[in-house]
Amino acid sequence: MDHKAFEHLVRRLELDSHASPAAFRRKVVAISVIAYLVLFGTLAGLVALFATAMLWALESQRTITTIKLGLFGVFLLPLIFVVLRVMLMRLDPPVGRPLQRAEAPKLFEILDKLHAKLKGPPIHHVLVTDEYNAAISQHARFGILGGYRNYLMVGLPYLLGAAPKEMLATLAHEYGHLCGDHGKSAAGIYRQRRLFVSLYEHVEESAQDSVLSAAIAGALGRFFPYYSAYTFVLARQEEYEADRIAVEMAGRTASAHGLVRIHLLGAWVAQKFWRTLYENADRAERPPFMPYASMRLAFKANYDEWACKPALDAAWAVRSGVDDTHPCLRERLDAIGAAPNLPEPVEVSAADVMLAAGVGKKLEAELDKQWWDSNARGWGERYRHVTRSQARIGELSAQPLDRLSVMELQELALLKLEFDDVATAKPVLAEQLRRPGGPYPKATLMYGRVLLAEGNRAGVDHLREAALNDASLLNEAAQRGYHYLLEKEGEDSANQWWSSVVPEEEAA
């Protein structure tokens, strides 16, 4: 099932769920039971066949029959093993820095109160992560047979950026996924969906290991899209239910402000904060500031940049898709009856209240060290590359273009495309393309890129020429031309151009 078909199925099922929530829930329960029955039934059937074959082989008076039945039993053993391996597949537990009760007494006190109030299962592990997010996960130690351990993951950036009451709403929302008024069956389906998604991904990855694994992956591939669509719709319903629990525990205002903040500040962190930090690798051998130690100040100092009406309007315009079970901001706020207001700056963060004295700084230092250990090599390589490249640009630019060789012209054009304005590469490429000894496919491709950046459609002709003269450039040329025409002229024009450039055997 392709993405469009899956989206159409999800939209249809959402209408069914709104029309009759109880009937839809019964359907999902039935499908979930069938999923278990298929796995356990397959295993039971194979074991029964194996036992019967072995029994008949032992009782048979004819040698040839005994051999045949024995061989049949031996053939069944790998099948049984593969099914068992799928059912007992050990999934990796969530990753993060374990947080002890003494390090976060207020946070654990809130979890205790949620446990007592909502009558849900215990939280076995609390992990601090490096993400601007919070999530709950049930890790099945014994695959489909269960052995669940409940993990709460709380990102340190989220603790540093959220107000205490907003964090309470988030904790209530996440804990609500483990219990909730929607009943144990729905919570069980929620767990099953997460487990089955992980199992399906593992089976797909191992499909190349053997014919049997490929056969199981193929069978699951036919069933899984329908299972995924039904449980996707139910999981989205449960997000609304978890939001309702958050409102009950923390209030509508805190819940609404938390939802707006995680959309706006979370997007700013991902799109601006980290980009700004990594851009410093072009200018300095070491970062001018460490990320986690600087987040408190960065969130406050840049409040007007991320907490602004244009950012809120952009978030409000996003519609719910089928790649994430979380509804869009508009639908979540509408569901709890809240208006889309900008949250106030945080003077006292959730980290200040929920972590013991000094623990926040300790966690910042730990994550900063972990980040630098992972990025120091790449940072240094980037700094050296930029330094050498800028020196080379200066060296080549100091000479008249007509004095440069073809290879030097191409080198200078590549460097200008990477480090300067795209337009500065145009005269360099034009000079190379005038030189005898062509064609110059790489230069032709780059010239096409420059023309497209100027809005000149003639650039796609240069892309085609580059692809025809150098097959290694086909993919880049085709992609760039397709996306340009898709944006400027629409899908039909883009598809037609793609077909004229990419050979049929490549397209297939």
N, C-alpha and C positions, 0 to 999 in steps of 0.2 A: 504494500500500500504506500503510495507516494504521499508527500507532505500535504498536497492540496486535498486529496481524498480523505486523509486523516482529519484535517481541519473541518471539512464538510461533515464528517461523521460526528465530531465533537460538538459542532454547532447544533446539529439535529438532536443529539442526546441532551444538550443543555435545555432545549425546548421541552423535551420529554420530562426532564427532571423538574422544571418549573411548573409544568402542567400537573404533574402528580408525583411529588417528592417521595411519598411512601412507596408507591409502586416502582419507581425507579430504583430506590434503595433495595427493594426485594430482588430486582433484576441483577443488581451488582453483587448482592450476596450470593445469588444462584451461580453467577459466573465465577465468583471466587471459589465457591465449593467445587464447581466443575474443574477448576484449575488444579485444586488439590487432588480430586478424584482421578484426574488424568495421570498425574505423576505417580500417585500411590497405586492406582489401578494398573498402570504399565509395569511397575515394579512387581506387583503381586502376580500379574499374568506371566511375566517372564520367569519368576521363581517357580510358579506352578508348572509351567511347561518344562523347565529344567528338572524339577523333581519327578515329574511323570516320565520324562524320557529316561532318566537314570533308573527309575524303578522298573520300567518295562525292559530296559537293557539287562538288568540283573535277573529278571524273571524269564527272559527269552531263552528258548532252547536252541535257537539257531545262531550260529556264530556271526553270520553276515548281518543279521538283524541287530544283534548286540553292538556290532561295530558301528552300524549306521546310527543307531540311537545314541551311542556314546559320542560320536562325532557331532550329532545335532546338539547334545547337551554342552559339549565343548564350545560350539558356535554361540550358544546362548550366554555363556559366561561373560564375554566382553560386553554384551549388551547390558547385562545386569550391572556390571561394574560401571559403565558409563552413566546409567540412570542413577545409581547410588552416588556417584561422584557429583552429579548435578544437585541431588537432594541434600548432600552433606557438605557442599562446597563452603569452605571457610572464607567469609568475606572479611576484608581488612576493616578493623575498627576505626572510628574517627581519629584524626590526628590533632594534637594540640598539647599545650603545656598544662598538666594536671594542677588544679587549684584546690588547695586544702581549706577546710572549714576555718582554721585559725587565720588564714590569709584573707578571707572574705566573710566575716561573721554575719554582716547584714544581708548579704546575698543569700547565704545558706538559711538565714532566719526566714527570708521571704519564701524560699523553696519549701521550708517546713510548713509555713502557713498555707501555701497553695496546696500542698499534699493533704493537710488536714481539712481544708475547706472543700476541695474538689474531689476528694476520695480517690485520687488516682494512684498509680504505682510510684515507687520511689525513684529518685534520680540517683543513679549509682556513681556517675562520674561527672565532674564539671571540668571542662577544658577551656583554656584561654587560647584564642587563635589570633592570627594577624589580619583578619578581615573586618571590614565595616559591616558586621552582620551578627545575627544570633540565630541559632537553630537547635532543634532537638532531633535526636536520632536514636533508633532502637537497633542495636547491633545483635544479629542472630549468631550466637557462637556455634550453633550446630546446623547451620543452613536452614533448610525449610522446616526442620524439626524443632526449631526455636532456640530456647536458652537465651532469652533476650536480656540485654543489659542496656539501660537507658543512659544516654550521654546528652548533656547540655553543653553546647559550644557557644561561647560568648567572645566576640572579637574585642580585643583591647581598644582598637579605634572607636568601636561603638560605645564602650564604657566611657571613653574619654569625651565623646561627642554628645551623648544623650543626657537628658535631665533625669534625676532619680525616679520620678513618677512615670516618665516615659519608659524607663527600663522595667519598672514594675509591670506596665502594660505588656511589654514584649515578653517578659518571663511568663506572665499569665497566658498570653497567646500561645507560646511554645508548649507550655505544660498542658494547655487545653487539648493539644493533639494526642496526648496520651490518655485522656479521659473524656471529658465533655459530656454534654447532655444528649449527644447524638447516639449514645449507647456503645456497649462493648463491641458489638458486631462491626460497626463502622470503624472504630479504632483498630480492630483486628484487620479490616480490609486496608486501612491506611498503612499499617505495618507490612501487610502482605504485598501491597503495591511497591513499596520501597525495596523490599527484599526481592520481588520478582524482577523489577527493573535491573537490579544489580546482577541477579542470576543470568538474566537474558544477555546483558552486556558481556559477562564472563563467558557464556556459551558461544556467543558470536566471535569473541576473540580466539577461542580454542577450536573454532570450526575447521581450521587447517590442520589440526593435529592428527585427525583420522577420519575415515569415511563415516564411522559411527557418530562422531561428534558433529560432522557436517550434516548428517541426516537429522539429528536431534535439533540442531540449529535451524534447519529448514522447516521442520515441523513447528517449532516454536515461533518461527518467523511468520507463519500463516495465522497462528492463533493470537500472537501477542498484540498486534495493532488493535484488534477488537477489545481484548482485555484491557489494554492501556487506555483506550478511548473511554470506556465505561468507568474505569477507576479514576481516570483524570477528572472527569466531571464530578464524581463524588468527592475527590480530594479538594477540588475548588470549592465545593459546598462547605467542606470542613474548614476551609480558611475563613469563611464568613462566620462559622460557628466559633472558631477560635478567637476571632475579633470580638464577637459578642461577649465571650468570657473575659477578654481583656477590658472591655468597657465596664463590666460588672465589678472587676477587681480594682481598677485604677481610675475609672471615670471616663466620660466621653471626651473631655477636653484633652487630657493627657494622652489618650489613645490616638486621637486625631493628630495632635502635634507630633507624636512619635512617628506616625505613618508619613506625615509630610517631611519630617526631618530626615528619615532614613532614605526617602526618595531623593531629596535635594542634596543633602550633605553627602550621602553615599555616592551619588553621581559625581559630585565635585571631587571627592577623594579619588575616585577611579580615573576621572578624565583630566583633572587639573593638578592635584597635589602630586601624584606620582610622576606625571609627565614633567612638571617643573623641576622636581628633584633630579630625575635622570638627565634632563637637559644640561645640568651642571657638569656632567661627565665630559662635555665638549670643551670645558674651560678650566677644570681643576682636577688634580690627581686624586683628591679625596672629596667627599661630599662636604659642602659648607655647613650642613646641619644633618643630624641623624633623624630618620623619619618619625619614629614613634615618640622620641623625646620632644619633638617639635610640634606634635599634633594639637595639643591643647591650645598653644598660642596661635597656630595656623587656623584652627577652626574659628577662633574669636576674631583674629585680625582680618579674615576674609569673609566675615559674616555677610556683609553687604553684597558680596559677589555671588554666594550660593543661595542665600535667603532673599531672593528678589522676585518680583512679579513675573519677569520673563521666564525665569527658571520654573516657577510654579505653573505658569500657563503651559509651558512645554510638557511638564509632567502630567498636567491635567488633560492634555490632548491625546496622550497615549492610550490606546485601547488594549484590552486583554487579548493575548495571543494564545497559542496552543503549545508553546515551548516552556511555559512555566505555569504551575498550578496556582500561583498567587494571582489574584485578580489585579487589575490596574488600580491606581490610586483613586481615580474618580469613583469606581464601583465600590471600593472598600469604604470610602468616606460616605457615600450615599447610603450604604447598607447600615451604617451606625448612626445615620442622621446628623452628620457633622459637616460644617462648611470648610472649604479649603483655605485656611488662614495660615500665614507664615508663622513658624514657631519663634519664640523669643530667644535671644542669645542665652547660652548656658553659663551661669556664673559658678555654680557648684555642680560638678558632673556626677554621673552615677558612679564613676571610679572613686571620686572623693568620698562618697557616702558608703558604698558597698564593699570597698576594700579596706583592709586594716592599714594603719599608718605606715607609710613607707613602701607598701606593697606595689602601689601603682608605679612608682619610680623604678622599683626593682624589675617589674615586668617590662617596662619600657626599655631598660638597659638590656634585658635578656633578648627581647625581640630585635632590638637594634643590632646586637652582636650576631644573632642568627641571620639577620638580613645582610649584614656586611660580609659575613663568612661566605654567603651564597653569591654575592654580587661583586666582591672586590676584584676578582679576576676580570670579569666582563667590563667593569668600570674602567680598570686600568688599560685594557685593550682598546676600549673606545677612545679614551683620552689620547693614547699614543697614535691611534689611527687619525684622529682629527688633527692633532698637532703636525704629523707628517704631511697630511693632505693639504692643510692650509699653507704649509711651507712650499709644497710642490705647486700649488695654484699660483703663489707669488712668483716662483721661479719661472714657470711657463708663461704667465701673463706679462712678464717683463719683456718678452720678446715679441716682435711683430708676428702676426699669424702666418704670413707668407714665408717666414723663416723656420717654422715648426714642421717636423715630419708628419706624415699621416698618422703614425702611432701616437705621437705627442699631441696632435689635435684631438684624437679620440680620447686620450687620457684626460686632457684638459676639459673636454666636454662632459665626460663622466663625473669629474670632480665638481664642476660647476652645477650640474644637475643635482648632485648630492648636497652641496654646501651653499650655493648661491641661488639667486633668483633664476627660475627656469629660463627666462628671456635672455640671460647673459650667455647661455650656451648656444643660442641660435646662430650668431655670426661664426662661431668656431665650427659648428657642424656644417654650415653653408660652405665654408672654406674647404673642409675635408671633402664634401660631396662634389666640389668642382675639380678636385685633383684627378689626374689620369690614374688608371690602374684599378678602377672599381669593377664591380659594384662593392659598396661598403655597407653590408646589411645592418651591422650594429649601429652605425652612424645614421642610417636611414630610419631605423626604429626610433632612435633618440630624437631625430628631427620630427618625426611624426608625433611623438609625445609633446614636443614644444608647440607644434601647431594646434594640437587638441587643447592644450592649456590656454592657448589664445582664443579658443572657440572656432578655429578654422577647420572645417570638415575635411579639407584636403589631407589632413593628418592621417585619416584612415587609409588613404591610398598609399602613403608611405609605409604604414604598418603592413599592408598587404604585400608590398614589394619586398620588405625586409623578410617576411615569412617565406615568400617564394624563393628567395636567394639563400636562406639559411634555416633549415628545418628546426634547429635548436631554439630559434626565436619564435616559433609558431605559437606556442602556448601564451607567451606574454603578449604578442601582437594581437592574437585573437581576443584575449580577455580585455585588453585595453580598448580595442575598437568596439567590442560588444557593449561594454558598460557606457562608453561615450554615447553611442547611438541609442542605447536604451533610455538614457536620461534625456537626450535631445530630441529624438524622433519616435521613440516608442518601441514596443517589443517586436512588432512585425519587421521593422527596418533592421533592428539589431539581429534578429534571427536570420533574415535574408543575407545580411553581410557575413554572419558567422558561417553560413552554409557555403558562401563563395570563397571563404578562406580555408576552412578546415576540411580536409579530405573526408569522404564518407567513412572510410575505415577508422579514421581517428575519432570522428564524431560518435561512431557506434561504440 
